[in-house]
Amino acid sequence: MSFEMPASETNENTITDILNRDALMAAMTADKEQLFSIMQDSREHVLLASLHNPELDHQHLQMLLKRRQPSSLIKAIFGNKRLIEASPVKFALAAHQDTPPHIAQALLPLLYIFDLLKLCHIPGVSQDISLAAERKIVQMLPSQPLGNKLTMARRGTAAILDCLLREGLQNVVEACLDNPHLKEGSVHQFLSSSHSTAETISMVARNSRWKSRPNIRLAILKNPRTPLIWFTTFLPSLPASTLRDLLASPRLTFAQKDLVRQCRPH
């Protein structure tokens, strides 16, 4: 006994097939303006078809990647060399919450340094990708021009600031000191290292955020490169036990210790 579909259901399926074919054809042949409307379509097969449209460019893809997408679509974009040539598309894919981790990781070496920095600050980006972007920035920093380092000093993460402080460039250090991501431990480590100079130590000592912190003041006073003016400024507020510790330090110069002796209670 054979089963035949009702004529009405057959007609509905035929109409659906025709509409789907028309939608696929439109996705593959639309002009640039029409593609912006197609990018708003929620049907996966239509969006996949649009990737074969030669008029599709990075503006369409950026629009597409502003909302959630199936991994099949993400993989199809990544697998098309023409589509990911544009830097904005690489960044949009790396930052997209639906991009598989292995694809995001593969895109990081292809991004500009400031795009990598954006990834470090976007809330939706996974911690693994954010940390990987941060590590990539740290690798790139030594070869960057001064202007890029200054921008990184103003906007960078704690790990990026640590790397910049180790370079000891005066203008860069000054910019790092005002970055809210900078940690006290990093400033202390910088003051205790060979990377600090009389000029950069003075920058810390003058900075409104750091100059009042006891541990930072002590690190300043334990550095043999610290200008004497900071000894005369900070020593009067120190307890006798701290003054004795400073006198016992083998790092301080004779002139620095002389100022410590003058502050000791008799």
FENCORKA-V111501 format. One record per residue. N is the residue number from 0. RES is the residue in one small letter. OMEGA is omega in radians with two decimals (NA if undefined). Layout:
N&RES&OMEGA  N&RES&OMEGA
This chain:
0&m&-3.10  1&s&3.14  2&f&3.13  3&e&3.11  4&m&3.06  5&p&-3.11  6&a&-3.11  7&s&-3.14  8&e&3.09  9&t&3.13  10&n&3.13  11&e&3.13  12&n&3.13  13&t&3.12  14&i&3.13  15&t&3.13  16&d&-3.14  17&i&3.13  18&l&3.11  19&n&3.12  20&r&3.13  21&d&3.14  22&a&3.12  23&l&3.12  24&m&3.12  25&a&3.14  26&a&-3.08  27&m&-3.04  28&t&-3.09  29&a&3.05  30&d&-3.03  31&k&-3.11  32&e&-3.13  33&q&-3.13  34&l&3.12  35&f&3.07  36&s&-3.14  37&i&3.12  38&m&3.14  39&q&3.12  40&d&-3.12  41&s&-3.09  42&r&-3.06  43&e&-3.07  44&h&3.10  45&v&3.14  46&l&3.09  47&l&3.11  48&a&-3.11  49&s&3.14  50&l&3.12  51&h&-3.14  52&n&-3.11  53&p&3.13  54&e&-3.12  55&l&3.12  56&d&-3.02  57&h&3.12  58&q&3.08  59&h&-3.10  60&l&3.08  61&q&3.09  62&m&-3.14  63&l&-3.02  64&l&3.07  65&k&3.11  66&r&-3.12  67&r&-3.13  68&q&3.09  69&p&-3.10  70&s&3.13  71&s&3.12  72&l&3.09  73&i&-3.13  74&k&-3.14  75&a&3.09  76&i&-3.12  77&f&-3.10  78&g&-3.13  79&n&-3.06  80&k&-3.13  81&r&-3.05  82&l&-3.10  83&i&3.08  84&e&-3.07  85&a&-3.14  86&s&3.12  87&p&3.13  88&v&3.10  89&k&-3.13  90&f&-3.13  91&a&3.10  92&l&-3.12  93&a&-3.09  94&a&-3.02  95&h&-3.07  96&q&3.14  97&d&3.13  98&t&3.09  99&p&-3.08  100&p&-3.09  101&h&3.10  102&i&3.11  103&a&3.13  104&q&-3.14  105&a&-3.11  106&l&-3.04  107&l&3.14  108&p&-3.11  109&l&-3.05  110&l&3.01  111&y&-3.04  112&i&-3.13  113&f&2.99  114&d&3.07  115&l&3.12  116&l&3.09  117&k&3.14  118&l&-3.14  119&c&-3.03  120&h&-3.12  121&i&-3.06  122&p&-3.06  123&g&-3.11  124&v&-3.11  125&s&-3.11  126&q&-3.14  127&d&3.14  128&i&3.11  129&s&3.13  130&l&3.11  131&a&3.09  132&a&3.12  133&e&3.12  134&r&3.12  135&k&3.10  136&i&-3.13  137&v&3.10  138&q&-3.06  139&m&-2.98  140&l&-3.07  141&p&-3.09  142&s&-3.09  143&q&3.06  144&p&-3.07  145&l&-3.13  146&g&3.11  147&n&3.12  148&k&3.11  149&l&3.10  150&t&3.11  151&m&3.12  152&a&-3.12  153&r&-2.99  154&r&-2.98  155&g&3.08  156&t&-3.11  157&a&-3.13  158&a&3.11  159&i&3.13  160&l&3.08  161&d&-3.14  162&c&-3.13  163&l&3.12  164&l&-3.14  165&r&3.09  166&e&3.02  167&g&3.13  168&l&-2.98  169&q&-3.11  170&n&-3.13  171&v&3.10  172&v&-3.13  173&e&3.11  174&a&3.12  175&c&-3.04  176&l&-3.13  177&d&3.14  178&n&-3.10  179&p&3.13  180&h&-3.10  181&l&-3.11  182&k&3.13  183&e&3.12  184&g&3.13  185&s&3.12  186&v&3.13  187&h&3.13  188&q&3.12  189&f&-3.12  190&l&-3.12  191&s&-3.05  192&s&3.10  193&s&-3.11  194&h&-3.13  195&s&3.11  196&t&3.10  197&a&-3.10  198&e&-3.09  199&t&3.04  200&i&3.12  201&s&3.08  202&m&3.12  203&v&-3.09  204&a&3.13  205&r&-3.01  206&n&-3.06  207&s&-3.11  208&r&-2.97  209&w&-2.95  210&k&-3.09  211&s&-3.07  212&r&-3.07  213&p&-3.11  214&n&3.13  215&i&3.10  216&r&-3.12  217&l&3.11  218&a&3.09  219&i&-3.08  220&l&3.12  221&k&-3.10  222&n&-3.13  223&p&3.13  224&r&-3.13  225&t&3.09  226&p&-3.04  227&l&-3.12  228&i&-3.11  229&w&3.02  230&f&3.13  231&t&-3.14  232&t&-2.98  233&f&-3.02  234&l&-3.08  235&p&-3.10  236&s&-3.05  237&l&3.08  238&p&-3.09  239&a&-3.12  240&s&3.12  241&t&3.10  242&l&3.10  243&r&3.11  244&d&3.12  245&l&3.13  246&l&-3.12  247&a&-3.10  248&s&3.12  249&p&-3.06  250&r&-3.02  251&l&3.11  252&t&3.12  253&f&-3.12  254&a&3.12  255&q&3.14  256&k&3.11  257&d&3.10  258&l&3.09  259&v&3.13  260&r&-3.13  261&q&-3.14  262&c&-3.11  263&r&3.09  264&p&-3.12  265&h&NA
